[in-house]
Amino acid sequence: MDKQAALQDFFDSYVSGRWQNDILLIDETYKQQKEQIDSSFILAFDNACRLASELQEQGLKGHTQYIYISLLRTSFMENTACYRIDVYDNNWFLDQEECFSLWEADFIFHPLFDRRAALETQKTDYARKVTSMDIEQMLLEEAELYHMLALAFMRSRVGELIQSHAYQEMSKHPNLCIFSGEYKDRSEILYGESGADA
């Protein structure tokens, strides 16, 4: 079996479709830790909004127009799923004042991280045709499916986010949008104020 055939067989045997079984585990974890998970997300969002308000009071940041919640893929190397919550004024990525907080969505990605150790053991059956780097690449591709679950979670919490005290106190542009995606990459709108131009 050549390397490509080995990679395909490994993927089909040990990686493909496993995320579907993880949905039940993720749901059960969420039910057991709902209060803690919800509050950690809202707290991270509040911290970013609070920092934005402080910068606005100092005249260092304009009205908030964009809140961007992005997956930091580099965190995967450390077996954590870290999302960065950035608050930008109308300059968006050119906003000079960095304003962010971090949120860990490990409850969603934990089954994927657990699978990494098992895959490292299973690769020995493939006589060095499947490497740790190959496994890492497969897991990064699979992470997109878990990221979609994280997006659904975030979307379900938007109502609480925009009702939070820190968000309400922050100076906002009338066309404020909340996005989620990968860091400074493609994204989708989670929330847009009336008249928001996405």
C-alpha positions in Angstrom: 0.0 0.0 0.0 1.5 3.4 -1.0 1.3 6.5 1.2 -1.8 8.0 -0.4 -3.7 4.7 -0.1 -2.5 4.3 3.5 -3.7 7.8 4.4 -7.1 7.2 2.8 -7.5 3.9 4.6 -6.5 5.5 7.9 -8.8 8.4 7.4 -11.7 6.1 6.4 -11.1 3.7 9.2 -10.4 6.0 12.2 -11.4 9.6 11.4 -14.2 10.0 8.9 -17.7 10.3 10.3 -16.6 10.0 14.0 -17.8 13.6 14.7 -21.4 12.4 14.3 -21.0 10.1 17.3 -19.4 13.0 19.3 -22.5 15.1 19.0 -24.2 13.1 21.7 -21.2 13.3 24.0 -20.9 17.1 23.4 -24.6 17.5 24.1 -24.4 15.5 27.3 -21.3 17.5 28.4 -23.2 20.7 27.7 -26.3 19.6 29.7 -24.1 18.7 32.7 -22.1 21.9 32.6 -24.5 24.3 31.0 -24.3 27.0 33.6 -20.5 27.0 33.6 -20.2 26.9 29.8 -22.7 29.7 29.2 -21.3 31.9 31.9 -17.7 31.5 30.6 -18.7 32.5 27.1 -20.7 35.5 28.4 -17.9 36.5 30.7 -15.3 36.4 27.9 -17.7 38.5 25.7 -18.3 41.0 28.6 -14.5 41.3 29.2 -13.9 42.3 25.6 -16.8 44.8 25.7 -15.6 46.3 29.0 -12.1 46.8 27.7 -13.6 48.5 24.6 -15.6 50.9 26.9 -12.4 51.7 28.8 -10.5 52.5 25.5 -13.5 54.6 24.3 -13.5 56.6 27.5 -9.8 57.3 27.0 -10.5 58.4 23.4 -8.4 55.5 21.9 -11.3 53.7 20.2 -14.3 54.8 18.3 -17.9 53.4 18.5 -17.8 49.6 18.3 -18.9 48.5 14.8 -17.5 44.9 14.6 -17.2 42.2 17.1 -15.3 39.3 15.6 -15.2 35.9 17.4 -12.5 33.8 15.7 -11.1 30.3 16.1 -7.4 30.3 16.8 -6.3 27.1 15.0 -2.8 27.3 16.6 -4.5 26.5 19.9 -5.1 23.0 18.6 -1.5 22.1 19.1 -2.0 22.5 22.8 -5.3 20.5 22.8 -7.5 23.5 23.4 -10.1 25.2 21.3 -9.5 28.9 21.9 -11.7 31.6 20.4 -10.5 35.2 20.3 -13.2 37.9 20.8 -12.1 41.1 19.2 -13.9 44.4 19.4 -13.2 46.9 16.5 -14.4 50.3 15.7 -15.2 51.4 12.1 -11.6 50.8 11.0 -12.1 47.1 11.6 -8.7 45.3 11.1 -7.0 48.6 10.8 -8.2 49.6 14.3 -4.9 50.5 16.1 -6.1 49.7 19.6 -6.1 45.9 20.3 -9.1 44.9 22.3 -9.8 41.3 22.9 -10.5 38.5 25.3 -10.2 34.7 24.9 -12.8 31.9 25.4 -12.1 28.2 25.4 -14.7 26.0 23.7 -13.1 22.7 24.8 -16.5 21.2 25.7 -17.2 21.0 21.9 -13.7 20.0 20.7 -12.7 17.6 23.6 -13.7 14.4 21.8 -11.5 15.4 18.9 -8.6 16.0 21.2 -9.2 12.7 22.9 -9.1 11.0 19.5 -5.6 12.4 18.8 -3.9 10.0 21.3 -5.8 7.0 19.9 -4.8 7.9 16.4 -1.1 8.1 17.4 -1.4 4.5 18.5 -3.3 3.3 15.5 -0.8 4.8 13.0 1.7 2.1 14.0 -0.4 -0.3 11.9 0.6 1.6 8.8 4.4 1.1 8.9 5.3 4.8 9.0 3.2 5.7 6.0 1.0 7.8 8.3 2.9 10.4 10.4 1.9 12.6 13.3 1.8 15.5 10.9 -0.7 13.6 8.7 -2.8 13.0 11.8 -2.6 16.7 12.7 -3.7 17.7 9.2 -6.7 15.3 9.3 -7.7 16.7 12.7 -7.4 20.3 11.6 -9.7 19.4 8.7 -12.2 17.7 11.0 -12.1 20.6 13.3 -14.2 22.6 10.8 -17.1 20.3 11.7 -16.7 21.0 15.4 -16.3 24.7 14.6 -19.8 24.5 13.0 -21.2 23.2 16.3 -19.4 26.1 18.1 -21.0 28.6 15.7 -24.5 27.1 16.5 -23.7 27.4 20.2 -22.6 31.1 19.8 -25.7 31.9 17.7 -27.9 30.4 20.4 -26.3 32.7 23.0 -26.5 36.0 21.0 -29.6 37.2 22.8 -27.8 36.9 26.1 -24.7 38.6 24.8 -26.5 41.7 23.6 -28.4 42.0 26.8 -25.3 41.9 28.9 -24.4 45.0 31.0 -21.0 45.5 29.4 -22.4 45.3 25.9 -25.2 47.7 26.7 -22.7 50.2 28.3 -20.3 50.1 25.4 -20.6 52.9 22.8 -21.8 51.2 19.6 -22.1 52.2 15.9 -25.7 51.9 14.7 -24.5 49.2 12.1 -22.8 46.9 14.6 -22.3 43.3 13.5 -21.1 40.3 15.4 -19.2 37.8 13.2 -17.5 34.5 13.8 -15.0 32.6 11.8 -11.3 32.0 11.7 -8.8 34.7 12.8 -8.9 37.4 10.1 -10.3 35.0 7.6 -13.7 34.0 6.3 -16.6 34.5 8.7 -20.4 34.5 9.0 -22.7 37.0 10.7 -24.1 36.0 14.0 -25.9 39.2 14.7 -26.4 42.5 12.9 -28.1 45.7 14.2 -30.8 47.2 12.0 -29.2 48.8 8.9 -26.0 46.8 9.3 -24.0 46.4 6.2 -22.2 43.1 6.1 
